[in-house]
């Protein structure tokens, strides 16, 4: 599966799983390595870096951004092999008060 196809399906699933949320695709030319998706849900936000597989290589700064944004809110790498686990973790994060 190509990353863009995975990402498109993932965006649809997130919108269905979290009614009323906003899922925005970030501009890859603005901040190098910044995660692909920004998710706004109620008073919380999260970012996800999409990869086509668990074995896909990281681009420069992707690990640094996921770590930094994860310290601020919720951030994760997501790929078909961990999709369910990451979406479950995101659900728990959005449900926290």
N, CA, C and O atoms as a CHARMM CRD file, in Angstrom:
* protein
*
  388
    1    1 UNK  N      0.84600  -1.18700   0.00000 PROA 1      0.00000
    2    1 UNK  CA     0.00000   0.00000   0.00000 PROA 1      0.00000
    3    1 UNK  C      0.88600   1.24300   0.00000 PROA 1      0.00000
    4    1 UNK  O      1.87300   1.32200   0.73200 PROA 1      0.00000
    5    2 UNK  N      0.51700   2.20300  -0.82700 PROA 2      0.00000
    6    2 UNK  CA     1.26300   3.45900  -0.84600 PROA 2      0.00000
    7    2 UNK  C      0.88000   4.29600   0.36400 PROA 2      0.00000
    8    2 UNK  O     -0.23600   4.20500   0.87400 PROA 2      0.00000
    9    3 UNK  N      1.82700   5.11500   0.81300 PROA 3      0.00000
   10    3 UNK  CA     1.59000   5.91900   2.00700 PROA 3      0.00000
   11    3 UNK  C      0.39000   6.84800   1.82900 PROA 3      0.00000
   12    3 UNK  O     -0.41100   7.00000   2.75100 PROA 3      0.00000
   13    4 UNK  N      0.25500   7.46200   0.67300 PROA 4      0.00000
   14    4 UNK  CA    -0.86000   8.40300   0.48700 PROA 4      0.00000
   15    4 UNK  C     -2.21100   7.69600   0.54400 PROA 4      0.00000
   16    4 UNK  O     -3.18800   8.27900   1.01400 PROA 4      0.00000
   17    5 UNK  N     -2.28300   6.44400   0.07300 PROA 5      0.00000
   18    5 UNK  CA    -3.52800   5.67600   0.15700 PROA 5      0.00000
   19    5 UNK  C     -3.83500   5.31300   1.60900 PROA 5      0.00000
   20    5 UNK  O     -4.97700   5.41700   2.05600 PROA 5      0.00000
   21    6 UNK  N     -2.80900   4.89000   2.33300 PROA 6      0.00000
   22    6 UNK  CA    -2.96500   4.59200   3.75500 PROA 6      0.00000
   23    6 UNK  C     -3.44400   5.83300   4.49600 PROA 6      0.00000
   24    6 UNK  O     -4.36300   5.76600   5.31200 PROA 6      0.00000
   25    7 UNK  N     -2.81300   6.96300   4.20400 PROA 7      0.00000
   26    7 UNK  CA    -3.14700   8.21500   4.87300 PROA 7      0.00000
   27    7 UNK  C     -4.59600   8.63900   4.58900 PROA 7      0.00000
   28    7 UNK  O     -5.30100   9.08100   5.49700 PROA 7      0.00000
   29    8 UNK  N     -5.03200   8.50900   3.35400 PROA 8      0.00000
   30    8 UNK  CA    -6.39800   8.87300   2.98600 PROA 8      0.00000
   31    8 UNK  C     -7.41800   8.01500   3.73600 PROA 8      0.00000
   32    8 UNK  O     -8.39700   8.54000   4.26700 PROA 8      0.00000
   33    9 UNK  N     -7.19300   6.69800   3.78300 PROA 9      0.00000
   34    9 UNK  CA    -8.07900   5.80200   4.52200 PROA 9      0.00000
   35    9 UNK  C     -8.06400   6.11700   6.01500 PROA 9      0.00000
   36    9 UNK  O     -9.10300   6.09500   6.67500 PROA 9      0.00000
   37   10 UNK  N     -6.88500   6.40700   6.53400 PROA 10     0.00000
   38   10 UNK  CA    -6.73600   6.72100   7.95000 PROA 10     0.00000
   39   10 UNK  C     -7.49700   7.99300   8.31400 PROA 10     0.00000
   40   10 UNK  O     -8.16900   8.04300   9.34400 PROA 10     0.00000
   41   11 UNK  N     -7.39400   9.01000   7.48100 PROA 11     0.00000
   42   11 UNK  CA    -8.10300  10.26300   7.74700 PROA 11     0.00000
   43   11 UNK  C     -9.60600  10.02500   7.81800 PROA 11     0.00000
   44   11 UNK  O    -10.28200  10.56600   8.69300 PROA 11     0.00000
   45   12 UNK  N    -10.12300   9.22600   6.90800 PROA 12     0.00000
   46   12 UNK  CA   -11.55200   8.90300   6.89900 PROA 12     0.00000
   47   12 UNK  C    -11.93500   8.15600   8.19000 PROA 12     0.00000
   48   12 UNK  O    -12.95800   8.45400   8.80700 PROA 12     0.00000
   49   13 UNK  N    -11.11000   7.19300   8.58300 PROA 13     0.00000
   50   13 UNK  CA   -11.39900   6.42500   9.79300 PROA 13     0.00000
   51   13 UNK  C    -11.37700   7.30900  11.04100 PROA 13     0.00000
   52   13 UNK  O    -12.22400   7.15600  11.92100 PROA 13     0.00000
   53   14 UNK  N    -10.42900   8.21900  11.12200 PROA 14     0.00000
   54   14 UNK  CA   -10.34600   9.12400  12.27500 PROA 14     0.00000
   55   14 UNK  C    -11.58600  10.01100  12.34000 PROA 14     0.00000
   56   14 UNK  O    -12.16600  10.19400  13.41000 PROA 14     0.00000
   57   15 UNK  N    -11.98900  10.56100  11.19600 PROA 15     0.00000
   58   15 UNK  CA   -13.18000  11.41600  11.16300 PROA 15     0.00000
   59   15 UNK  C    -14.43600  10.65400  11.58600 PROA 15     0.00000
   60   15 UNK  O    -15.31100  11.22500  12.23700 PROA 15     0.00000
   61   16 UNK  N    -14.53500   9.38100  11.23000 PROA 16     0.00000
   62   16 UNK  CA   -15.67600   8.56300  11.63400 PROA 16     0.00000
   63   16 UNK  C    -15.59700   8.17800  13.11400 PROA 16     0.00000
   64   16 UNK  O    -16.62300   8.09900  13.78900 PROA 16     0.00000
   65   17 UNK  N    -14.39500   7.94200  13.61200 PROA 17     0.00000
   66   17 UNK  CA   -14.21500   7.50800  15.00100 PROA 17     0.00000
   67   17 UNK  C    -14.38300   8.63800  16.00500 PROA 17     0.00000
   68   17 UNK  O    -14.78000   8.40500  17.14600 PROA 17     0.00000
   69   18 UNK  N    -14.08200   9.85900  15.58300 PROA 18     0.00000
   70   18 UNK  CA   -14.13600  11.02200  16.47600 PROA 18     0.00000
   71   18 UNK  C    -15.01900  12.09500  15.84100 PROA 18     0.00000
   72   18 UNK  O    -14.51200  13.06500  15.27800 PROA 18     0.00000
   73   19 UNK  N    -16.33800  11.92000  15.92900 PROA 19     0.00000
   74   19 UNK  CA   -17.25300  12.86500  15.28200 PROA 19     0.00000
   75   19 UNK  C    -16.96800  14.31200  15.69700 PROA 19     0.00000
   76   19 UNK  O    -16.75500  14.61400  16.87100 PROA 19     0.00000
   77   20 UNK  N    -16.97200  15.17900  14.70600 PROA 20     0.00000
   78   20 UNK  CA   -16.73400  16.59800  14.96800 PROA 20     0.00000
   79   20 UNK  C    -15.27300  17.00200  14.97900 PROA 20     0.00000
   80   20 UNK  O    -14.96100  18.18800  15.08600 PROA 20     0.00000
   81   21 UNK  N    -14.38100  16.04300  14.87200 PROA 21     0.00000
   82   21 UNK  CA   -12.95800  16.38700  14.88000 PROA 21     0.00000
   83   21 UNK  C    -12.57000  17.03200  13.55300 PROA 21     0.00000
   84   21 UNK  O    -13.30100  16.95100  12.56600 PROA 21     0.00000
   85   22 UNK  N    -11.41800  17.66600  13.55200 PROA 22     0.00000
   86   22 UNK  CA   -10.83000  18.22500  12.33800 PROA 22     0.00000
   87   22 UNK  C     -9.53300  17.47300  12.10400 PROA 22     0.00000
   88   22 UNK  O     -8.68300  17.39400  12.99000 PROA 22     0.00000
   89   23 UNK  N     -9.38300  16.91900  10.90600 PROA 23     0.00000
   90   23 UNK  CA    -8.13900  16.23900  10.52800 PROA 23     0.00000
   91   23 UNK  C     -7.52600  17.05200   9.39800 PROA 23     0.00000
   92   23 UNK  O     -8.10900  17.16900   8.32000 PROA 23     0.00000
   93   24 UNK  N     -6.35700  17.60900   9.64500 PROA 24     0.00000
   94   24 UNK  CA    -5.69000  18.45200   8.65400 PROA 24     0.00000
   95   24 UNK  C     -4.37300  17.82000   8.23000 PROA 24     0.00000
   96   24 UNK  O     -3.60800  17.32600   9.05700 PROA 24     0.00000
   97   25 UNK  N     -4.13000  17.84600   6.95100 PROA 25     0.00000
   98   25 UNK  CA    -2.85300  17.39400   6.39700 PROA 25     0.00000
   99   25 UNK  C     -1.89200  18.57200   6.49200 PROA 25     0.00000
  100   25 UNK  O     -2.21400  19.67500   6.04900 PROA 25     0.00000
  101   26 UNK  N     -0.73000  18.34900   7.06000 PROA 26     0.00000
  102   26 UNK  CA     0.24000  19.43500   7.20000 PROA 26     0.00000
  103   26 UNK  C      1.03500  19.61500   5.90700 PROA 26     0.00000
  104   26 UNK  O      1.06500  18.72700   5.05500 PROA 26     0.00000
  105   27 UNK  N      1.66500  20.75300   5.77600 PROA 27     0.00000
  106   27 UNK  CA     2.46600  21.08400   4.60000 PROA 27     0.00000
  107   27 UNK  C      3.88600  20.56800   4.79800 PROA 27     0.00000
  108   27 UNK  O      4.61600  21.09200   5.63900 PROA 27     0.00000
  109   28 UNK  N      4.29000  19.55300   4.04300 PROA 28     0.00000
  110   28 UNK  CA     5.62600  18.96900   4.25700 PROA 28     0.00000
  111   28 UNK  C      6.77400  19.90600   3.89900 PROA 28     0.00000
  112   28 UNK  O      7.92100  19.63800   4.25600 PROA 28     0.00000
  113   29 UNK  N      6.48500  20.99500   3.20300 PROA 29     0.00000
  114   29 UNK  CA     7.56000  21.92900   2.84400 PROA 29     0.00000
  115   29 UNK  C      7.73700  23.03800   3.86800 PROA 29     0.00000
  116   29 UNK  O      8.71400  23.78400   3.80500 PROA 29     0.00000
  117   30 UNK  N      6.81200  23.15700   4.80600 PROA 30     0.00000
  118   30 UNK  CA     6.87900  24.24500   5.77900 PROA 30     0.00000
  119   30 UNK  C      7.88100  23.95800   6.90300 PROA 30     0.00000
  120   30 UNK  O      8.80600  24.73900   7.12500 PROA 30     0.00000
  121   31 UNK  N      7.69800  22.84900   7.60400 PROA 31     0.00000
  122   31 UNK  CA     8.62400  22.44700   8.67100 PROA 31     0.00000
  123   31 UNK  C      9.07900  21.03400   8.35800 PROA 31     0.00000
  124   31 UNK  O      8.28300  20.09700   8.41500 PROA 31     0.00000
  125   32 UNK  N     10.33800  20.87600   8.03100 PROA 32     0.00000
  126   32 UNK  CA    10.89300  19.58200   7.62700 PROA 32     0.00000
  127   32 UNK  C     10.74000  18.56600   8.75300 PROA 32     0.00000
  128   32 UNK  O     11.18200  18.80400   9.87800 PROA 32     0.00000
  129   33 UNK  N     10.10800  17.42700   8.44300 PROA 33     0.00000
  130   33 UNK  CA     9.95800  16.34500   9.40000 PROA 33     0.00000
  131   33 UNK  C      8.72600  16.42600  10.28200 PROA 33     0.00000
  132   33 UNK  O      8.47600  15.51600  11.07200 PROA 33     0.00000
  133   34 UNK  N      7.94300  17.50700  10.16300 PROA 34     0.00000
  134   34 UNK  CA     6.74900  17.65500  10.99000 PROA 34     0.00000
  135   34 UNK  C      5.74000  16.56000  10.61400 PROA 34     0.00000
  136   34 UNK  O      5.61500  16.22900   9.43500 PROA 34     0.00000
  137   35 UNK  N      5.01900  15.99300  11.59000 PROA 35     0.00000
  138   35 UNK  CA     4.07700  14.90800  11.30000 PROA 35     0.00000
  139   35 UNK  C      3.04100  15.27300  10.23700 PROA 35     0.00000
  140   35 UNK  O      2.69100  16.43900  10.05700 PROA 35     0.00000
  141   36 UNK  N      2.56500  14.24400   9.54300 PROA 36     0.00000
  142   36 UNK  CA     1.65800  14.40000   8.40700 PROA 36     0.00000
  143   36 UNK  C      0.28100  14.94300   8.77000 PROA 36     0.00000
  144   36 UNK  O     -0.27400  15.76300   8.04000 PROA 36     0.00000
  145   37 UNK  N     -0.27100  14.49100   9.89000 PROA 37     0.00000
  146   37 UNK  CA    -1.65300  14.82500  10.23200 PROA 37     0.00000
  147   37 UNK  C     -1.74400  15.54000  11.57500 PROA 37     0.00000
  148   37 UNK  O     -1.08100  15.16900  12.54300 PROA 37     0.00000
  149   38 UNK  N     -2.57600  16.56800  11.61000 PROA 38     0.00000
  150   38 UNK  CA    -2.92300  17.26800  12.84000 PROA 38     0.00000
  151   38 UNK  C     -4.39800  16.98400  13.08700 PROA 38     0.00000
  152   38 UNK  O     -5.23100  17.20100  12.20800 PROA 38     0.00000
  153   39 UNK  N     -4.72200  16.49800  14.28900 PROA 39     0.00000
  154   39 UNK  CA    -6.10000  16.15400  14.63500 PROA 39     0.00000
  155   39 UNK  C     -6.53000  17.03700  15.79600 PROA 39     0.00000
  156   39 UNK  O     -5.89300  17.05100  16.84900 PROA 39     0.00000
  157   40 UNK  N     -7.60900  17.76500  15.59500 PROA 40     0.00000
  158   40 UNK  CA    -8.17200  18.62600  16.62900 PROA 40     0.00000
  159   40 UNK  C     -9.48800  18.00500  17.07200 PROA 40     0.00000
  160   40 UNK  O    -10.37400  17.75600  16.25500 PROA 40     0.00000
  161   41 UNK  N     -9.60700  17.75800  18.36400 PROA 41     0.00000
  162   41 UNK  CA   -10.82100  17.11700  18.88600 PROA 41     0.00000
  163   41 UNK  C    -11.16300  17.72500  20.23600 PROA 41     0.00000
  164   41 UNK  O    -10.42000  17.58300  21.20700 PROA 41     0.00000
  165   42 UNK  N    -12.30800  18.40600  20.27900 PROA 42     0.00000
  166   42 UNK  CA   -12.72200  19.13100  21.48100 PROA 42     0.00000
  167   42 UNK  C    -11.59600  20.04100  21.93200 PROA 42     0.00000
  168   42 UNK  O    -11.18300  20.91600  21.17100 PROA 42     0.00000
  169   43 UNK  N    -11.08500  19.86700  23.14200 PROA 43     0.00000
  170   43 UNK  CA   -10.02400  20.75000  23.63000 PROA 43     0.00000
  171   43 UNK  C     -8.64000  20.09600  23.56700 PROA 43     0.00000
  172   43 UNK  O     -7.71600  20.53600  24.25200 PROA 43     0.00000
  173   44 UNK  N     -8.49400  19.05600  22.75400 PROA 44     0.00000
  174   44 UNK  CA    -7.21900  18.34200  22.64300 PROA 44     0.00000
  175   44 UNK  C     -6.76000  18.30100  21.18800 PROA 44     0.00000
  176   44 UNK  O     -7.54500  18.51900  20.26400 PROA 44     0.00000
  177   45 UNK  N     -5.48900  18.02200  21.01000 PROA 45     0.00000
  178   45 UNK  CA    -4.93300  17.86300  19.66700 PROA 45     0.00000
  179   45 UNK  C     -3.92500  16.72900  19.67600 PROA 45     0.00000
  180   45 UNK  O     -3.40700  16.33200  20.72000 PROA 45     0.00000
  181   46 UNK  N     -3.66300  16.22400  18.48700 PROA 46     0.00000
  182   46 UNK  CA    -2.70300  15.12700  18.32100 PROA 46     0.00000
  183   46 UNK  C     -2.08000  15.24300  16.93400 PROA 46     0.00000
  184   46 UNK  O     -2.63600  15.87100  16.03300 PROA 46     0.00000
  185   47 UNK  N     -0.92100  14.62500  16.78600 PROA 47     0.00000
  186   47 UNK  CA    -0.29000  14.54800  15.46800 PROA 47     0.00000
  187   47 UNK  C      0.07900  13.09600  15.18900 PROA 47     0.00000
  188   47 UNK  O      0.40800  12.33100  16.09500 PROA 47     0.00000
  189   48 UNK  N      0.01500  12.73800  13.90100 PROA 48     0.00000
  190   48 UNK  CA     0.39600  11.39900  13.47600 PROA 48     0.00000
  191   48 UNK  C      1.31900  11.48700  12.27400 PROA 48     0.00000
  192   48 UNK  O      1.05200  12.22800  11.32900 PROA 48     0.00000
  193   49 UNK  N      2.39000  10.74000  12.31200 PROA 49     0.00000
  194   49 UNK  CA     3.30200  10.60500  11.17400 PROA 49     0.00000
  195   49 UNK  C      2.99200   9.26800  10.52400 PROA 49     0.00000
  196   49 UNK  O      3.20400   8.21500  11.12500 PROA 49     0.00000
  197   50 UNK  N      2.49400   9.30900   9.30600 PROA 50     0.00000
  198   50 UNK  CA     2.08300   8.10900   8.57900 PROA 50     0.00000
  199   50 UNK  C      3.25700   7.48700   7.83700 PROA 50     0.00000
  200   50 UNK  O      4.06200   8.17700   7.21200 PROA 50     0.00000
  201   51 UNK  N      3.32800   6.17300   7.92500 PROA 51     0.00000
  202   51 UNK  CA     4.33100   5.40300   7.19000 PROA 51     0.00000
  203   51 UNK  C      3.63200   4.25200   6.49900 PROA 51     0.00000
  204   51 UNK  O      2.65400   3.71500   7.01900 PROA 51     0.00000
  205   52 UNK  N      4.12000   3.87200   5.33800 PROA 52     0.00000
  206   52 UNK  CA     3.45200   2.80600   4.58100 PROA 52     0.00000
  207   52 UNK  C      3.66000   1.43500   5.19700 PROA 52     0.00000
  208   52 UNK  O      2.89100   0.51200   4.92800 PROA 52     0.00000
  209   53 UNK  N      4.70500   1.28800   6.03200 PROA 53     0.00000
  210   53 UNK  CA     4.92800   0.02400   6.73400 PROA 53     0.00000
  211   53 UNK  C      5.81700   0.27300   7.94400 PROA 53     0.00000
  212   53 UNK  O      6.43200   1.33100   8.08000 PROA 53     0.00000
  213   54 UNK  N      5.87100  -0.71600   8.81000 PROA 54     0.00000
  214   54 UNK  CA     6.71900  -0.61200  10.00400 PROA 54     0.00000
  215   54 UNK  C      8.19600  -0.53400   9.62900 PROA 54     0.00000
  216   54 UNK  O      9.01000  -0.04400  10.41200 PROA 54     0.00000
  217   55 UNK  N      8.54000  -1.00800   8.45600 PROA 55     0.00000
  218   55 UNK  CA     9.94100  -1.01700   8.01800 PROA 55     0.00000
  219   55 UNK  C     10.33300   0.20900   7.21300 PROA 55     0.00000
  220   55 UNK  O     11.49300   0.33600   6.82000 PROA 55     0.00000
  221   56 UNK  N      9.39900   1.11300   6.95900 PROA 56     0.00000
  222   56 UNK  CA     9.70000   2.31900   6.18200 PROA 56     0.00000
  223   56 UNK  C     10.69300   3.19000   6.94300 PROA 56     0.00000
  224   56 UNK  O     10.60900   3.32500   8.16400 PROA 56     0.00000
  225   57 UNK  N     11.61600   3.76900   6.22100 PROA 57     0.00000
  226   57 UNK  CA    12.64200   4.59100   6.86300 PROA 57     0.00000
  227   57 UNK  C     12.07500   5.94900   7.26900 PROA 57     0.00000
  228   57 UNK  O     11.10500   6.44100   6.69300 PROA 57     0.00000
  229   58 UNK  N     12.70700   6.52900   8.26700 PROA 58     0.00000
  230   58 UNK  CA    12.32200   7.85300   8.74200 PROA 58     0.00000
  231   58 UNK  C     13.09300   8.90200   7.97100 PROA 58     0.00000
  232   58 UNK  O     14.23500   8.68600   7.56600 PROA 58     0.00000
  233   59 UNK  N     12.46100  10.02500   7.77600 PROA 59     0.00000
  234   59 UNK  CA    13.12200  11.17400   7.17900 PROA 59     0.00000
  235   59 UNK  C     13.77600  11.96700   8.31100 PROA 59     0.00000
  236   59 UNK  O     13.41700  11.81000   9.47800 PROA 59     0.00000
  237   60 UNK  N     14.74000  12.82200   7.95300 PROA 60     0.00000
  238   60 UNK  CA    15.38500  13.63000   8.99700 PROA 60     0.00000
  239   60 UNK  C     14.35400  14.41000   9.81200 PROA 60     0.00000
  240   60 UNK  O     13.39900  14.96000   9.26400 PROA 60     0.00000
  241   61 UNK  N     14.55600  14.44600  11.08300 PROA 61     0.00000
  242   61 UNK  CA    13.76000  15.19500  12.06400 PROA 61     0.00000
  243   61 UNK  C     12.40300  14.58300  12.41200 PROA 61     0.00000
  244   61 UNK  O     11.75200  15.08200  13.33000 PROA 61     0.00000
  245   62 UNK  N     11.94500  13.54300  11.74000 PROA 62     0.00000
  246   62 UNK  CA    10.63500  12.98000  12.07200 PROA 62     0.00000
  247   62 UNK  C     10.60100  12.43300  13.49500 PROA 62     0.00000
  248   62 UNK  O      9.65100  12.69100  14.23500 PROA 62     0.00000
  249   63 UNK  N     11.60500  11.69900  13.87500 PROA 63     0.00000
  250   63 UNK  CA    11.65400  11.16400  15.23500 PROA 63     0.00000
  251   63 UNK  C     11.69000  12.26900  16.27100 PROA 63     0.00000
  252   63 UNK  O     11.03700  12.17900  17.31100 PROA 63     0.00000
  253   64 UNK  N     12.45100  13.30600  15.98700 PROA 64     0.00000
  254   64 UNK  CA    12.55700  14.44000  16.92000 PROA 64     0.00000
  255   64 UNK  C     11.19900  15.12700  17.08900 PROA 64     0.00000
  256   64 UNK  O     10.80800  15.45900  18.20800 PROA 64     0.00000
  257   65 UNK  N     10.47700  15.34100  15.97900 PROA 65     0.00000
  258   65 UNK  CA     9.17500  15.99900  16.06900 PROA 65     0.00000
  259   65 UNK  C      8.14900  15.13100  16.79000 PROA 65     0.00000
  260   65 UNK  O      7.38700  15.64200  17.61100 PROA 65     0.00000
  261   66 UNK  N      8.11200  13.84800  16.50600 PROA 66     0.00000
  262   66 UNK  CA     7.14700  12.97200  17.18700 PROA 66     0.00000
  263   66 UNK  C      7.43300  12.95700  18.68800 PROA 66     0.00000
  264   66 UNK  O      6.50300  12.99500  19.49400 PROA 66     0.00000
  265   67 UNK  N      8.68100  12.90200  19.06000 PROA 67     0.00000
  266   67 UNK  CA     9.03800  12.92200  20.48600 PROA 67     0.00000
  267   67 UNK  C      8.61600  14.24900  21.13000 PROA 67     0.00000
  268   67 UNK  O      7.96500  14.25300  22.17500 PROA 67     0.00000
  269   68 UNK  N      8.98500  15.35900  20.51200 PROA 68     0.00000
  270   68 UNK  CA     8.68400  16.67900  21.07300 PROA 68     0.00000
  271   68 UNK  C      7.17900  16.92400  21.18500 PROA 68     0.00000
  272   68 UNK  O      6.70000  17.37700  22.22500 PROA 68     0.00000
  273   69 UNK  N      6.44100  16.63000  20.13200 PROA 69     0.00000
  274   69 UNK  CA     4.99400  16.85400  20.16400 PROA 69     0.00000
  275   69 UNK  C      4.29600  15.87500  21.10500 PROA 69     0.00000
  276   69 UNK  O      3.26400  16.20300  21.69000 PROA 69     0.00000
  277   70 UNK  N      4.85600  14.67600  21.25100 PROA 70     0.00000
  278   70 UNK  CA     4.31400  13.71800  22.20900 PROA 70     0.00000
  279   70 UNK  C      4.47000  14.18500  23.64400 PROA 70     0.00000
  280   70 UNK  O      3.65500  13.84600  24.50200 PROA 70     0.00000
  281   71 UNK  N      5.50900  14.95900  23.90800 PROA 71     0.00000
  282   71 UNK  CA     5.69000  15.53100  25.24900 PROA 71     0.00000
  283   71 UNK  C      4.68900  16.65000  25.51100 PROA 71     0.00000
  284   71 UNK  O      4.34900  16.92400  26.66200 PROA 71     0.00000
  285   72 UNK  N      4.21700  17.29700  24.44500 PROA 72     0.00000
  286   72 UNK  CA     3.26700  18.40400  24.56800 PROA 72     0.00000
  287   72 UNK  C      1.81700  17.92000  24.56700 PROA 72     0.00000
  288   72 UNK  O      0.95800  18.51700  25.21600 PROA 72     0.00000
  289   73 UNK  N      1.55300  16.84700  23.84500 PROA 73     0.00000
  290   73 UNK  CA     0.19100  16.35100  23.65200 PROA 73     0.00000
  291   73 UNK  C      0.26900  14.87100  23.29500 PROA 73     0.00000
  292   73 UNK  O      0.80700  14.08100  24.07000 PROA 73     0.00000
  293   74 UNK  N     -0.25600  14.48500  22.14400 PROA 74     0.00000
  294   74 UNK  CA    -0.19500  13.10500  21.67200 PROA 74     0.00000
  295   74 UNK  C      0.42900  13.11300  20.29300 PROA 74     0.00000
  296   74 UNK  O      0.00600  13.87300  19.42300 PROA 74     0.00000
  297   75 UNK  N      1.43000  12.27600  20.08600 PROA 75     0.00000
  298   75 UNK  CA     2.05700  12.13500  18.77000 PROA 75     0.00000
  299   75 UNK  C      2.55200  10.70900  18.63300 PROA 75     0.00000
  300   75 UNK  O      2.99600  10.08900  19.60000 PROA 75     0.00000
  301   76 UNK  N      2.46700  10.19900  17.40900 PROA 76     0.00000
  302   76 UNK  CA     2.89100   8.82400  17.18800 PROA 76     0.00000
  303   76 UNK  C      3.18000   8.59600  15.71300 PROA 76     0.00000
  304   76 UNK  O      2.65500   9.29100  14.84300 PROA 76     0.00000
  305   77 UNK  N      4.02400   7.60800  15.45100 PROA 77     0.00000
  306   77 UNK  CA     4.15700   7.06200  14.11100 PROA 77     0.00000
  307   77 UNK  C      3.00700   6.07700  13.95400 PROA 77     0.00000
  308   77 UNK  O      2.66400   5.36700  14.89900 PROA 77     0.00000
  309   78 UNK  N      2.41600   6.03200  12.77600 PROA 78     0.00000
  310   78 UNK  CA     1.33900   5.08900  12.52300 PROA 78     0.00000
  311   78 UNK  C      1.55200   4.45400  11.15100 PROA 78     0.00000
  312   78 UNK  O      1.89200   5.12900  10.17900 PROA 78     0.00000
  313   79 UNK  N      1.34400   3.15100  11.09900 PROA 79     0.00000
  314   79 UNK  CA     1.48500   2.38800   9.86500 PROA 79     0.00000
  315   79 UNK  C      0.48600   1.24000   9.94600 PROA 79     0.00000
  316   79 UNK  O     -0.05800   0.97400  11.01800 PROA 79     0.00000
  317   80 UNK  N      0.23800   0.55600   8.83600 PROA 80     0.00000
  318   80 UNK  CA    -0.80500  -0.48500   8.86800 PROA 80     0.00000
  319   80 UNK  C     -0.64600  -1.50200   9.99500 PROA 80     0.00000
  320   80 UNK  O     -1.64200  -1.96100  10.55500 PROA 80     0.00000
  321   81 UNK  N      0.57100  -1.85300  10.32800 PROA 81     0.00000
  322   81 UNK  CA     0.79600  -2.88900  11.34800 PROA 81     0.00000
  323   81 UNK  C      0.44200  -2.43800  12.76400 PROA 81     0.00000
  324   81 UNK  O      0.13600  -3.28400  13.60500 PROA 81     0.00000
  325   82 UNK  N      0.47200  -1.13200  13.05800 PROA 82     0.00000
  326   82 UNK  CA     0.15100  -0.67800  14.41900 PROA 82     0.00000
  327   82 UNK  C     -1.08300   0.21800  14.45400 PROA 82     0.00000
  328   82 UNK  O     -1.38600   0.81800  15.48600 PROA 82     0.00000
  329   83 UNK  N     -1.78100   0.30900  13.35500 PROA 83     0.00000
  330   83 UNK  CA    -2.93300   1.21100  13.21700 PROA 83     0.00000
  331   83 UNK  C     -3.93100   1.06300  14.35800 PROA 83     0.00000
  332   83 UNK  O     -4.31300   2.05100  14.98600 PROA 83     0.00000
  333   84 UNK  N     -4.35000  -0.15400  14.62400 PROA 84     0.00000
  334   84 UNK  CA    -5.34800  -0.39000  15.66600 PROA 84     0.00000
  335   84 UNK  C     -4.83600   0.07100  17.03700 PROA 84     0.00000
  336   84 UNK  O     -5.56700   0.73200  17.77400 PROA 84     0.00000
  337   85 UNK  N     -3.60100  -0.26700  17.38000 PROA 85     0.00000
  338   85 UNK  CA    -3.03700   0.11800  18.67800 PROA 85     0.00000
  339   85 UNK  C     -2.94400   1.63400  18.82600 PROA 85     0.00000
  340   85 UNK  O     -3.28200   2.17800  19.87700 PROA 85     0.00000
  341   86 UNK  N     -2.48800   2.31300  17.78100 PROA 86     0.00000
  342   86 UNK  CA    -2.35500   3.77100  17.85200 PROA 86     0.00000
  343   86 UNK  C     -3.72600   4.42900  17.96200 PROA 86     0.00000
  344   86 UNK  O     -3.90200   5.36100  18.74600 PROA 86     0.00000
  345   87 UNK  N     -4.68900   3.95800  17.19100 PROA 87     0.00000
  346   87 UNK  CA    -6.02400   4.55100  17.27600 PROA 87     0.00000
  347   87 UNK  C     -6.67700   4.28100  18.62900 PROA 87     0.00000
  348   87 UNK  O     -7.42700   5.12000  19.12600 PROA 87     0.00000
  349   88 UNK  N     -6.40500   3.13100  19.22700 PROA 88     0.00000
  350   88 UNK  CA    -6.89400   2.86700  20.59300 PROA 88     0.00000
  351   88 UNK  C     -6.25000   3.82400  21.59100 PROA 88     0.00000
  352   88 UNK  O     -6.92900   4.35000  22.47300 PROA 88     0.00000
  353   89 UNK  N     -4.95800   4.05100  21.45900 PROA 89     0.00000
  354   89 UNK  CA    -4.25600   4.98800  22.34400 PROA 89     0.00000
  355   89 UNK  C     -4.78600   6.41000  22.14900 PROA 89     0.00000
  356   89 UNK  O     -4.95000   7.15400  23.11600 PROA 89     0.00000
  357   90 UNK  N     -5.05000   6.78000  20.90400 PROA 90     0.00000
  358   90 UNK  CA    -5.60400   8.10300  20.61700 PROA 90     0.00000
  359   90 UNK  C     -6.98700   8.24600  21.24700 PROA 90     0.00000
  360   90 UNK  O     -7.30800   9.29600  21.80300 PROA 90     0.00000
  361   91 UNK  N     -7.80300   7.20400  21.16300 PROA 91     0.00000
  362   91 UNK  CA    -9.13400   7.20400  21.79400 PROA 91     0.00000
  363   91 UNK  C     -9.00800   7.45900  23.29700 PROA 91     0.00000
  364   91 UNK  O     -9.72100   8.29500  23.85200 PROA 91     0.00000
  365   92 UNK  N     -8.10300   6.74000  23.94900 PROA 92     0.00000
  366   92 UNK  CA    -7.90100   6.92200  25.39300 PROA 92     0.00000
  367   92 UNK  C     -7.43200   8.33100  25.70200 PROA 92     0.00000
  368   92 UNK  O     -7.87500   8.93300  26.68000 PROA 92     0.00000
  369   93 UNK  N     -6.53800   8.86400  24.87800 PROA 93     0.00000
  370   93 UNK  CA    -6.03300  10.22100  25.09400 PROA 93     0.00000
  371   93 UNK  C     -7.17700  11.24100  24.98100 PROA 93     0.00000
  372   93 UNK  O     -7.30300  12.12700  25.82700 PROA 93     0.00000
  373   94 UNK  N     -7.99900  11.11800  23.95000 PROA 94     0.00000
  374   94 UNK  CA    -9.09500  12.06800  23.77100 PROA 94     0.00000
  375   94 UNK  C    -10.15900  11.94900  24.85400 PROA 94     0.00000
  376   94 UNK  O    -10.86900  12.91700  25.12600 PROA 94     0.00000
  377   95 UNK  N    -10.28100  10.78400  25.47400 PROA 95     0.00000
  378   95 UNK  CA   -11.27800  10.58400  26.52800 PROA 95     0.00000
  379   95 UNK  C    -10.80400  11.08900  27.88700 PROA 95     0.00000
  380   95 UNK  O    -11.61500  11.30400  28.78900 PROA 95     0.00000
  381   96 UNK  N     -9.47900  11.28300  28.03800 PROA 96     0.00000
  382   96 UNK  CA    -8.95600  11.77200  29.32600 PROA 96     0.00000
  383   96 UNK  C     -9.50300  13.16700  29.61800 PROA 96     0.00000
  384   96 UNK  O     -9.65700  13.99400  28.71800 PROA 96     0.00000
  385   97 UNK  N     -9.79500  13.41100  30.90600 PROA 97     0.00000
  386   97 UNK  CA   -10.26500  14.75700  31.24800 PROA 97     0.00000
  387   97 UNK  C     -9.15200  15.64700  31.67100 PROA 97     0.00000
  388   97 UNK  O     -9.38200  16.81300  31.99200 PROA 97     0.00000
